[in-house]
Amino acid sequence: MDDTRLKLMEAIARKRKVTAQYNGQILTLAPHLLFERHGDLFVSALNLNKSWRSDENPRLGHFKLDGLASVTLIEEEFDPLPDFEPSPPREEDTPLLAV
């Protein structure tokens, strides 16, 4: 099992934040769901660096694990989004682990 997947699985199980590089940016993520789509692994996570409009509810983004680099588990806990449903974004996706 690769290191990125293990770190994200631990983060989901322990409700811990992670930092990662994605598309050249360093993000702080609160991972909620690990899922598979067409043989590739993805994580649904709240991007804590994103600025939300005051009338906009924060929502999960979907990040392909192959695109995440330098994933670091940090000891800071997060509370899952109140309206989070542990189901994958598409019907054909396979959920693997959720908070």
Residue pairs with C-beta under 8 A, 6 or more apart in sequence:
3 71
4 65
4 68
4 71
5 34
5 41
5 65
7 18
7 71
7 72
7 73
8 18
8 31
8 34
8 43
8 65
8 71
9 34
9 97
10 16
10 73
11 17
11 18
11 31
11 73
12 31
12 32
12 33
12 34
12 43
12 97
12 98
12 99
13 97
14 77
15 30
15 77
15 78
15 79
15 80
15 99
16 73
16 74
16 75
16 76
16 77
16 78
17 28
17 29
17 30
17 48
17 74
17 76
17 77
17 78
18 28
18 29
18 31
18 45
18 71
18 72
18 73
18 74
19 26
19 27
19 28
19 29
19 70
19 71
19 72
19 74
20 26
20 27
20 29
20 63
20 68
20 69
20 70
20 71
20 72
21 27
21 68
21 69
21 70
22 63
22 67
22 68
22 69
23 67
25 49
26 49
27 47
27 48
27 49
28 47
28 48
28 49
28 74
29 43
29 45
29 46
29 47
29 48
29 63
30 45
30 46
30 48
30 78
30 80
31 43
31 44
31 45
31 99
32 44
32 45
32 46
32 60
32 80
32 81
32 84
32 86
32 98
32 99
33 43
33 44
33 60
33 86
33 88
33 95
33 97
33 98
33 99
34 41
34 42
34 43
34 44
34 95
34 96
34 97
34 98
35 41
35 42
35 43
35 44
35 88
35 89
35 93
35 94
35 95
35 96
36 42
36 93
36 94
36 96
37 88
37 90
37 92
37 93
37 94
38 92
40 64
40 65
40 66
41 64
41 65
41 66
41 96
42 62
42 63
42 64
42 65
42 93
43 62
43 63
43 65
43 68
44 60
44 61
44 62
44 63
44 88
44 89
45 60
45 61
45 63
46 58
46 59
46 60
46 61
46 78
46 81
47 61
48 78
50 58
50 61
52 58
57 83
58 81
59 81
60 81
60 84
62 89
80 99
84 99
86 95
86 98
86 99
87 95
88 94
88 95
